[in-house]
């Protein structure tokens, strides 16, 4: 009985961890995604290079990177290595990378 309860407790801890990770995820609604893509096409930026920075969701960009506003969207964008990157302006973390 003890072993069964320990396994159940471990499973609950794992599930709680998964819930915490999901709560931290930032999702871009399809409407916002469309607004961003259309705006970026109309307002192209010169691409910048950031050696040593991987373009992955969750990566924090240096504070020196200038982010551009997208009207009616709380996120900002920048073009790095010819890829548009959507960034949370409060944390400077990448939330989406466009090809």
PyMOL commands that set and color helices and strands:
alter all, ss='L'
color gray80, all
select helices_A, chain A and resi 2-24+30-42
alter helices_A, ss='H'
color red, helices_A
select strands_A, chain A and resi 68-69+76-80+83-87+94-97
alter strands_A, ss='S'
color yellow, strands_A
deselect
rebuild
show_as cartoon
